[in-house]
Amino acid sequence: MTVAATSLAWQKINQKYLMAALAQVKQRLSAKAKEPCELPADPAAALAEISQYFADHFTAAPTLDQLCGNFGLSTFERDILVLCAGMELDSNIANLCSLAQGDNQKPFPTLSLALSLFANPHWSALTPPAPLRRWRMIELGKGLGLMQRPIQINEKILHYLAGIDHLDGQLANLIAPVIVVGSTGGALAPSHRRLARRLADTWAQAADQFSLPVFQLTGANPASQKEIARQVCRDASLDLYEMAGEDAPTTVKDRNELQQLWEREAILKPSALLLDCAATKMERHSEDIVRLLEQVRSPLMILTRDRLHCHKRPLLNIDISKPSHQEQQTQWEYHLNSLGPDLAPVIPSLATQFNLSQPEIAAVCTNVLSQADITTLTPTTLKAQLWDSCRMQARPQMDDLAQRITVKAVWDDLVLPEAQIQTLHTIAAQVRQRVKVYEYWGFSSKNLRGLGISALFAGPSGTGKTTAAEILANSLHLDLYRIDLSAVVSKYIGETEKNLRRVFDAAEGGGAVLLFDEADALFGKRSDVKDSHDRHANIEVSYLLQRMESYQGLAILTTNMKGALDNAFMRRIRFVVQFTFPDMNQRMEIWRRIFPQDTPTAELSMERLARLQVAGGSIRNIALNGAFLAADEDEPVRMKHLLIAARSEYGKLEKQLTDQEIKGWV
């Protein structure tokens, strides 16, 4: 029998069991009302027969028995619940209730009727702390005295008894189910599978719901954290539901109601709640989230960037690292296996450059393979498409934190002494080969410090620092992001470190080169501690030093004032490239390369142009402005146009254009 057929058969027998239990209650009600009605010859025997059938054919007990066992209902409380369910399932119950109470104005069950109708009645079953009312299984009508009020079954409980699974209507506005059934197969990295198994065992060993630790999952990325949360619930045989952190109740009343409804849900069907706070502004919601974590007694997990602290409940912090590079390579192979061995050579380069989680790798492969014509794919085209898709994975996170620069500059656009050019090529080579050296050749096993590939570009404005960063990013086929210092540095204590962590965490995927422009503003010399602001400013610099050392991507810092940088920071920079003011020969070479091939020029003297005492950035401005002047006159670019542009540029720089510099131009 298929799973679907088995489920259908179970539901059918479950409903028969519920109706047999109702027949027993109806028999008592009929006797008290002295009103005969159609019933099985022996309702108790019929119920026992169906119960035995359940035991012989199904592993899951009837929902009525499950509910009574899980909530500890007495036989009296069970009978009350079945009576209230009968009001919704059997049209004769209302008439029998009015006859049994001798009042045709009471065609409904009451607590008074229940006390007089069933065996082993006890007053404690009717109190608010007792299960029926505490867990809102029954609801009391308004008016009259307590004993005479109508009682009815909660809609969620009625559907549960009928074998129909759905989330309570009030909860459905805040909480959504997360699919956890089945196995992840080879999709989840082995290290993450082991972690999930360990967390599930931790819950299994807890003595009760009150000692269950909350799992706080940080690091990696939200998709990875959520996949691990799913696996924890698979291993623990729990259903998983999620709620956004910003939806945490803000009032005691709302929090108590959510607690009551959710804990009832978790008992009806063993479940865990996942608080997704990855996108939550914790400074606004952290107190509400902590109160919820401390109050709700059920398996709980929270996804967050910034760790929270609970005082009334154990909270276990788990920093989830991304899969190892070997595991990532296995993930690439798992998702690209259908393409065959001919396309396998593209995988090592992807695993080497990009540091992605399992969901990110799956998303990249799905995106590319869904759009590609597999019959025409070659290793080159496949690698290019996968590479670009990997770069795009990090963009949504990085675009919120930094400015992405569109890079077009190439090596021929840069004029520098040979030593500096060679250093730049060395930087590019280290980025390409970092995984081979760190992971496969074992350097990372010695020490995780000092693995960051960092470079300082120092020199006057316009000497090519930003252009060099663009060239490196372009040659490596990576995105270049300029860090906006105004968005990173905060006057609030601890916020700068959080912002820096977000930048580096987002860039760890390997798809970005970080450019800290005018870095002396952020990484200046640490001061003597005179007050709390000095102390926290020094903490910010120290935190940055730590992240620079562990960051395995490429971080470039530019400064016009090398001497303003902290000495300890300088020691941790792997490469320092000095961009000097260009000499006469270098300026001449810049002028030769500055005009695009399609730009019409006439009678330009590179030697005379090179006399201008300006750096490459100003040369570009003069050439561009001169081109606009020539275009407006519908002429090729001539010396006269560049002379006007040079005077304008010198005025901007507050410099005087000398006769020696422009002698013989026109």
DRENDRENVEX-73539 format. One record per residue (C-alpha): x, y, z. Coordinates in steps of 0.5 Angstrom, whole numbers, padded with zeros to 4 digits. Example, Ala and Ser with C-alpha at 12.3 -4.5 7.8 and 13.67 -1.06 7.14 Angstrom:
BEGIN
(r (0025,-0009,0016))
(r (0027,-0002,0014))
END
This chain:
BEGIN
(r (0000,0000,0000))
(r (0003,0007,-0002))
(r (0004,0012,0003))
(r (-0002,0016,0001))
(r (-0007,0010,0001))
(r (-0004,0009,0008))
(r (-0006,0016,0010))
(r (-0013,0015,0007))
(r (-0014,0009,0011))
(r (-0012,0011,0017))
(r (-0016,0018,0017))
(r (-0022,0014,0015))
(r (-0021,0009,0021))
(r (-0019,0015,0026))
(r (-0026,0018,0024))
(r (-0030,0011,0026))
(r (-0026,0011,0032))
(r (-0028,0018,0034))
(r (-0035,0017,0032))
(r (-0035,0010,0036))
(r (-0033,0015,0042))
(r (-0038,0019,0041))
(r (-0043,0014,0041))
(r (-0041,0012,0048))
(r (-0042,0019,0050))
(r (-0049,0019,0046))
(r (-0051,0013,0050))
(r (-0051,0016,0057))
(r (-0054,0023,0054))
(r (-0060,0019,0051))
(r (-0061,0015,0058))
(r (-0061,0022,0062))
(r (-0065,0025,0057))
(r (-0070,0019,0057))
(r (-0070,0020,0049))
(r (-0068,0013,0045))
(r (-0064,0014,0039))
(r (-0060,0010,0034))
(r (-0054,0007,0037))
(r (-0049,0001,0036))
(r (-0052,-0005,0040))
(r (-0046,-0005,0045))
(r (-0042,0002,0043))
(r (-0036,0000,0048))
(r (-0035,-0006,0044))
(r (-0035,-0003,0038))
(r (-0030,0002,0040))
(r (-0026,-0003,0043))
(r (-0026,-0007,0036))
(r (-0024,-0001,0032))
(r (-0018,0001,0038))
(r (-0016,-0006,0036))
(r (-0016,-0005,0029))
(r (-0012,0001,0030))
(r (-0006,-0003,0034))
(r (-0006,-0008,0029))
(r (-0005,-0004,0023))
(r (-0002,0003,0024))
(r (0003,0005,0028))
(r (0000,0012,0030))
(r (-0006,0012,0035))
(r (-0012,0015,0034))
(r (-0012,0023,0035))
(r (-0017,0022,0041))
(r (-0012,0018,0044))
(r (-0006,0022,0042))
(r (-0009,0028,0045))
(r (-0011,0025,0052))
(r (-0004,0022,0053))
(r (0000,0028,0051))
(r (-0004,0033,0055))
(r (-0006,0028,0061))
(r (-0013,0028,0060))
(r (-0018,0024,0065))
(r (-0023,0020,0063))
(r (-0028,0026,0065))
(r (-0024,0031,0061))
(r (-0024,0026,0055))
(r (-0032,0025,0056))
(r (-0033,0033,0056))
(r (-0029,0034,0050))
(r (-0032,0028,0046))
(r (-0039,0031,0048))
(r (-0037,0038,0045))
(r (-0034,0035,0039))
(r (-0041,0031,0038))
(r (-0045,0038,0038))
(r (-0041,0039,0031))
(r (-0041,0032,0028))
(r (-0048,0030,0030))
(r (-0055,0034,0029))
(r (-0058,0030,0035))
(r (-0054,0032,0040))
(r (-0057,0039,0041))
(r (-0064,0036,0042))
(r (-0061,0031,0047))
(r (-0057,0036,0051))
(r (-0064,0041,0052))
(r (-0068,0034,0054))
(r (-0062,0032,0059))
(r (-0062,0039,0062))
(r (-0070,0040,0062))
(r (-0069,0046,0059))
(r (-0071,0047,0051))
(r (-0067,0054,0052))
(r (-0061,0050,0053))
(r (-0059,0046,0046))
(r (-0052,0046,0048))
(r (-0047,0042,0053))
(r (-0046,0046,0060))
(r (-0041,0044,0065))
(r (-0047,0043,0070))
(r (-0049,0037,0065))
(r (-0042,0034,0064))
(r (-0042,0034,0072))
(r (-0048,0030,0072))
(r (-0047,0026,0066))
(r (-0041,0023,0066))
(r (-0037,0018,0071))
(r (-0032,0020,0076))
(r (-0033,0028,0075))
(r (-0028,0032,0079))
(r (-0029,0040,0079))
(r (-0021,0041,0078))
(r (-0023,0039,0071))
(r (-0027,0046,0070))
(r (-0021,0050,0073))
(r (-0017,0055,0068))
(r (-0011,0052,0070))
(r (-0014,0045,0068))
(r (-0012,0042,0061))
(r (-0019,0043,0057))
(r (-0019,0051,0059))
(r (-0011,0052,0059))
(r (-0010,0050,0052))
(r (-0017,0052,0050))
(r (-0019,0046,0048))
(r (-0026,0048,0050))
(r (-0029,0055,0050))
(r (-0034,0058,0055))
(r (-0040,0062,0052))
(r (-0042,0069,0056))
(r (-0047,0070,0060))
(r (-0051,0066,0066))
(r (-0047,0063,0071))
(r (-0040,0059,0070))
(r (-0044,0052,0071))
(r (-0050,0054,0066))
(r (-0045,0057,0060))
(r (-0045,0054,0054))
(r (-0039,0050,0052))
(r (-0036,0049,0045))
(r (-0030,0045,0042))
(r (-0024,0050,0039))
(r (-0024,0049,0032))
(r (-0017,0047,0031))
(r (-0018,0041,0036))
(r (-0024,0039,0033))
(r (-0021,0039,0026))
(r (-0015,0035,0030))
(r (-0019,0030,0032))
(r (-0022,0029,0025))
(r (-0015,0028,0023))
(r (-0015,0034,0019))
(r (-0008,0038,0020))
(r (-0008,0045,0020))
(r (-0005,0051,0023))
(r (-0009,0055,0028))
(r (-0012,0061,0025))
(r (-0009,0066,0030))
(r (-0002,0063,0029))
(r (-0002,0062,0021))
(r (-0002,0070,0021))
(r (0005,0070,0025))
(r (0008,0063,0023))
(r (0009,0059,0017))
(r (0011,0051,0016))
(r (0018,0050,0014))
(r (0018,0043,0009))
(r (0023,0038,0013))
(r (0020,0031,0011))
(r (0025,0027,0007))
(r (0032,0026,0007))
(r (0037,0031,0004))
(r (0041,0026,0001))
(r (0048,0029,-0001))
(r (0046,0036,-0001))
(r (0048,0038,0006))
(r (0055,0038,0007))
(r (0058,0032,0012))
(r (0060,0037,0017))
(r (0053,0041,0017))
(r (0050,0034,0018))
(r (0054,0032,0024))
(r (0053,0039,0027))
(r (0045,0037,0026))
(r (0046,0030,0029))
(r (0049,0033,0035))
(r (0044,0038,0036))
(r (0038,0034,0035))
(r (0042,0029,0040))
(r (0042,0035,0045))
(r (0035,0036,0045))
(r (0033,0029,0046))
(r (0038,0028,0052))
(r (0034,0034,0055))
(r (0030,0032,0062))
(r (0024,0036,0060))
(r (0021,0042,0056))
(r (0024,0047,0061))
(r (0031,0045,0060))
(r (0031,0045,0053))
(r (0037,0049,0050))
(r (0035,0055,0045))
(r (0040,0054,0039))
(r (0042,0060,0037))
(r (0045,0059,0030))
(r (0050,0065,0027))
(r (0055,0065,0022))
(r (0055,0063,0014))
(r (0049,0065,0011))
(r (0041,0065,0013))
(r (0040,0060,0008))
(r (0045,0055,0011))
(r (0043,0056,0018))
(r (0036,0054,0016))
(r (0038,0048,0012))
(r (0041,0046,0018))
(r (0035,0047,0022))
(r (0031,0043,0018))
(r (0036,0037,0018))
(r (0036,0038,0026))
(r (0028,0037,0026))
(r (0029,0031,0021))
(r (0034,0028,0026))
(r (0029,0030,0032))
(r (0023,0027,0028))
(r (0020,0034,0029))
(r (0016,0039,0024))
(r (0019,0046,0023))
(r (0015,0052,0023))
(r (0018,0059,0023))
(r (0017,0066,0025))
(r (0020,0073,0023))
(r (0024,0076,0029))
(r (0020,0083,0028))
(r (0014,0079,0029))
(r (0015,0078,0036))
(r (0010,0080,0040))
(r (0011,0087,0044))
(r (0006,0086,0049))
(r (0005,0081,0055))
(r (-0002,0080,0053))
(r (0000,0078,0046))
(r (0006,0074,0048))
(r (0002,0070,0053))
(r (-0003,0068,0047))
(r (0002,0066,0042))
(r (0006,0062,0048))
(r (-0001,0059,0049))
(r (-0003,0057,0042))
(r (0004,0055,0040))
(r (0006,0051,0046))
(r (-0001,0047,0044))
(r (0001,0046,0037))
(r (0008,0043,0039))
(r (0004,0038,0044))
(r (-0001,0036,0039))
(r (0004,0035,0033))
(r (0012,0035,0036))
(r (0014,0041,0033))
(r (0020,0046,0033))
(r (0020,0054,0032))
(r (0025,0058,0028))
(r (0026,0065,0030))
(r (0029,0068,0023))
(r (0032,0074,0025))
(r (0037,0075,0020))
(r (0034,0081,0017))
(r (0031,0084,0023))
(r (0034,0090,0026))
(r (0036,0087,0033))
(r (0036,0094,0036))
(r (0029,0095,0036))
(r (0026,0088,0037))
(r (0032,0084,0041))
(r (0028,0085,0048))
(r (0022,0083,0045))
(r (0025,0077,0042))
(r (0029,0075,0048))
(r (0023,0075,0052))
(r (0019,0070,0048))
(r (0025,0066,0048))
(r (0025,0066,0055))
(r (0018,0065,0056))
(r (0016,0059,0051))
(r (0017,0052,0053))
(r (0018,0048,0046))
(r (0024,0046,0042))
(r (0027,0053,0039))
(r (0032,0056,0034))
(r (0034,0063,0032))
(r (0038,0065,0026))
(r (0041,0072,0028))
(r (0047,0076,0026))
(r (0048,0079,0033))
(r (0048,0074,0039))
(r (0043,0075,0044))
(r (0043,0073,0051))
(r (0038,0070,0055))
(r (0038,0069,0063))
(r (0032,0065,0064))
(r (0033,0059,0059))
(r (0039,0056,0057))
(r (0042,0058,0050))
(r (0047,0055,0046))
(r (0051,0059,0041))
(r (0053,0055,0035))
(r (0057,0059,0030))
(r (0056,0056,0023))
(r (0062,0056,0018))
(r (0061,0055,0011))
(r (0063,0048,0008))
(r (0070,0046,0007))
(r (0073,0047,0000))
(r (0073,0040,-0001))
(r (0066,0039,0002))
(r (0064,0045,-0003))
(r (0068,0041,-0009))
(r (0063,0035,-0007))
(r (0057,0040,-0007))
(r (0059,0042,-0014))
(r (0060,0035,-0017))
(r (0053,0033,-0013))
(r (0049,0039,-0017))
(r (0053,0038,-0024))
(r (0054,0031,-0024))
(r (0049,0030,-0029))
(r (0053,0034,-0034))
(r (0058,0028,-0035))
(r (0066,0028,-0034))
(r (0067,0032,-0040))
(r (0065,0038,-0036))
(r (0068,0036,-0029))
(r (0074,0041,-0030))
(r (0070,0047,-0029))
(r (0069,0045,-0022))
(r (0076,0046,-0018))
(r (0077,0053,-0021))
(r (0070,0055,-0018))
(r (0071,0051,-0011))
(r (0078,0055,-0011))
(r (0075,0062,-0012))
(r (0068,0062,-0009))
(r (0067,0060,-0002))
(r (0059,0059,-0002))
(r (0054,0055,0002))
(r (0050,0049,0000))
(r (0044,0053,-0002))
(r (0048,0058,-0005))
(r (0052,0053,-0010))
(r (0045,0049,-0011))
(r (0042,0056,-0013))
(r (0048,0057,-0018))
(r (0047,0051,-0021))
(r (0040,0051,-0022))
(r (0040,0058,-0025))
(r (0045,0056,-0030))
(r (0043,0049,-0032))
(r (0035,0052,-0032))
(r (0037,0057,-0038))
(r (0043,0053,-0041))
(r (0043,0049,-0047))
(r (0046,0043,-0044))
(r (0047,0040,-0051))
(r (0052,0046,-0053))
(r (0055,0047,-0047))
(r (0063,0047,-0047))
(r (0067,0047,-0041))
(r (0069,0055,-0042))
(r (0062,0057,-0043))
(r (0060,0053,-0037))
(r (0065,0056,-0033))
(r (0064,0063,-0035))
(r (0056,0062,-0034))
(r (0057,0059,-0027))
(r (0063,0064,-0025))
(r (0058,0070,-0027))
(r (0052,0067,-0023))
(r (0057,0066,-0017))
(r (0059,0073,-0017))
(r (0051,0075,-0017))
(r (0050,0071,-0011))
(r (0054,0076,-0006))
(r (0051,0082,-0010))
(r (0044,0083,-0006))
(r (0048,0083,0001))
(r (0054,0087,-0001))
(r (0050,0092,-0005))
(r (0047,0094,0001))
(r (0053,0095,0005))
(r (0058,0098,-0001))
(r (0058,0101,-0008))
(r (0059,0097,-0013))
(r (0064,0099,-0019))
(r (0063,0097,-0026))
(r (0070,0095,-0028))
(r (0073,0096,-0035))
(r (0080,0098,-0034))
(r (0086,0093,-0036))
(r (0093,0093,-0035))
(r (0095,0097,-0041))
(r (0091,0103,-0038))
(r (0096,0103,-0032))
(r (0103,0106,-0033))
(r (0107,0105,-0027))
(r (0115,0103,-0026))
(r (0116,0095,-0027))
(r (0117,0094,-0020))
(r (0110,0096,-0018))
(r (0107,0093,-0024))
(r (0110,0086,-0022))
(r (0107,0087,-0015))
(r (0100,0088,-0018))
(r (0101,0081,-0022))
(r (0103,0078,-0015))
(r (0097,0080,-0012))
(r (0093,0077,-0017))
(r (0097,0071,-0017))
(r (0096,0070,-0010))
(r (0088,0071,-0010))
(r (0088,0066,-0015))
(r (0092,0061,-0012))
(r (0090,0062,-0005))
(r (0086,0056,-0004))
(r (0091,0051,-0006))
(r (0097,0054,-0002))
(r (0092,0055,0004))
(r (0088,0049,0004))
(r (0092,0044,0000))
(r (0099,0045,0002))
(r (0097,0046,0009))
(r (0099,0053,0011))
(r (0092,0054,0014))
(r (0093,0049,0019))
(r (0099,0052,0022))
(r (0095,0059,0023))
(r (0089,0062,0021))
(r (0092,0069,0022))
(r (0096,0072,0017))
(r (0092,0069,0011))
(r (0088,0075,0009))
(r (0091,0078,0002))
(r (0091,0085,0004))
(r (0094,0091,0000))
(r (0096,0098,0001))
(r (0096,0103,-0005))
(r (0099,0109,-0002))
(r (0101,0116,-0006))
(r (0098,0122,-0008))
(r (0091,0123,-0012))
(r (0091,0121,-0019))
(r (0097,0117,-0019))
(r (0092,0111,-0021))
(r (0091,0107,-0014))
(r (0083,0106,-0016))
(r (0085,0104,-0023))
(r (0090,0099,-0020))
(r (0084,0096,-0016))
(r (0079,0096,-0022))
(r (0085,0092,-0026))
(r (0086,0087,-0021))
(r (0078,0086,-0020))
(r (0077,0086,-0028))
(r (0083,0081,-0029))
(r (0080,0076,-0023))
(r (0073,0077,-0026))
(r (0071,0079,-0019))
(r (0066,0085,-0017))
(r (0070,0091,-0014))
(r (0066,0094,-0008))
(r (0068,0101,-0005))
(r (0067,0101,0002))
(r (0063,0107,0004))
(r (0066,0110,0010))
(r (0060,0114,0012))
(r (0056,0108,0012))
(r (0061,0104,0016))
(r (0063,0108,0022))
(r (0058,0110,0027))
(r (0058,0114,0033))
(r (0054,0109,0037))
(r (0059,0104,0041))
(r (0060,0097,0038))
(r (0056,0099,0031))
(r (0062,0100,0027))
(r (0065,0093,0029))
(r (0058,0090,0027))
(r (0058,0094,0020))
(r (0065,0092,0019))
(r (0063,0085,0020))
(r (0057,0085,0016))
(r (0062,0088,0010))
(r (0067,0082,0011))
(r (0062,0077,0012))
(r (0058,0079,0006))
(r (0065,0079,0002))
(r (0067,0072,0004))
(r (0064,0069,-0001))
(r (0070,0070,-0006))
(r (0066,0074,-0011))
(r (0068,0081,-0009))
(r (0075,0085,-0008))
(r (0074,0090,-0002))
(r (0076,0097,-0003))
(r (0077,0102,0003))
(r (0078,0109,-0001))
(r (0082,0114,0004))
(r (0083,0109,0009))
(r (0087,0113,0014))
(r (0080,0116,0016))
(r (0078,0109,0019))
(r (0085,0106,0020))
(r (0089,0111,0023))
(r (0094,0111,0029))
(r (0091,0108,0035))
(r (0091,0114,0040))
(r (0092,0114,0048))
(r (0086,0112,0052))
(r (0084,0119,0055))
(r (0076,0117,0055))
(r (0071,0112,0053))
(r (0071,0114,0046))
(r (0078,0113,0045))
(r (0078,0106,0048))
(r (0072,0104,0043))
(r (0076,0107,0037))
(r (0082,0103,0039))
(r (0077,0097,0039))
(r (0074,0098,0032))
(r (0082,0099,0030))
(r (0083,0092,0033))
(r (0077,0089,0031))
(r (0079,0091,0024))
(r (0086,0088,0024))
(r (0083,0081,0026))
(r (0078,0081,0021))
(r (0084,0083,0016))
(r (0088,0078,0018))
(r (0083,0072,0017))
(r (0079,0075,0011))
(r (0082,0070,0005))
(r (0079,0075,0000))
(r (0083,0081,-0003))
(r (0082,0088,0001))
(r (0085,0094,-0002))
(r (0086,0100,0002))
(r (0088,0107,-0001))
(r (0091,0113,0002))
(r (0094,0119,0001))
(r (0098,0120,0007))
(r (0101,0113,0009))
(r (0104,0116,0015))
(r (0098,0117,0018))
(r (0096,0109,0018))
(r (0097,0106,0025))
(r (0104,0102,0025))
(r (0101,0096,0028))
(r (0096,0096,0022))
(r (0102,0097,0017))
(r (0105,0090,0020))
(r (0099,0086,0018))
(r (0099,0089,0011))
(r (0102,0084,0006))
(r (0103,0088,0000))
(r (0105,0096,0000))
(r (0105,0099,-0007))
(r (0107,0106,-0007))
(r (0104,0110,-0013))
(r (0109,0116,-0014))
(r (0108,0122,-0018))
(r (0109,0120,-0025))
(r (0116,0123,-0028))
(r (0116,0126,-0035))
(r (0117,0119,-0039))
(r (0111,0116,-0035))
(r (0107,0122,-0037))
(r (0108,0122,-0044))
(r (0106,0114,-0044))
(r (0100,0116,-0040))
(r (0098,0121,-0046))
(r (0100,0116,-0051))
(r (0095,0111,-0048))
(r (0089,0116,-0046))
(r (0085,0117,-0052))
(r (0081,0111,-0054))
(r (0082,0108,-0061))
(r (0076,0112,-0064))
(r (0078,0119,-0062))
(r (0080,0123,-0068))
(r (0086,0127,-0066))
(r (0091,0132,-0070))
(r (0098,0135,-0069))
(r (0098,0132,-0062))
(r (0105,0133,-0059))
(r (0106,0128,-0053))
(r (0113,0131,-0051))
(r (0110,0138,-0050))
(r (0103,0135,-0047))
(r (0108,0131,-0042))
(r (0111,0138,-0039))
(r (0104,0139,-0035))
(r (0106,0137,-0028))
(r (0100,0133,-0027))
(r (0098,0126,-0025))
(r (0094,0121,-0029))
(r (0088,0123,-0026))
(r (0088,0130,-0028))
(r (0091,0128,-0035))
(r (0085,0124,-0036))
(r (0080,0130,-0034))
(r (0084,0134,-0039))
(r (0084,0129,-0045))
(r (0076,0128,-0043))
(r (0075,0136,-0043))
(r (0079,0137,-0049))
(r (0075,0132,-0053))
(r (0068,0135,-0051))
(r (0071,0142,-0054))
(r (0073,0139,-0060))
(r (0067,0135,-0061))
(r (0063,0141,-0060))
(r (0067,0145,-0066))
(r (0066,0138,-0070))
(r (0074,0138,-0070))
(r (0079,0133,-0068))
(r (0082,0134,-0062))
(r (0088,0139,-0062))
(r (0093,0142,-0058))
(r (0088,0148,-0057))
(r (0083,0144,-0054))
(r (0087,0141,-0049))
(r (0090,0148,-0047))
(r (0083,0150,-0045))
(r (0082,0144,-0042))
(r (0089,0144,-0038))
(r (0088,0151,-0036))
(r (0081,0149,-0033))
(r (0084,0143,-0029))
(r (0090,0147,-0026))
(r (0084,0152,-0024))
(r (0081,0147,-0020))
(r (0087,0144,-0017))
(r (0089,0152,-0015))
(r (0096,0151,-0019))
(r (0099,0156,-0024))
(r (0100,0154,-0031))
(r (0107,0156,-0033))
(r (0109,0159,-0040))
(r (0115,0153,-0040))
(r (0109,0148,-0039))
(r (0105,0150,-0045))
(r (0111,0153,-0049))
(r (0110,0152,-0057))
(r (0103,0148,-0056))
(r (0099,0153,-0061))
END
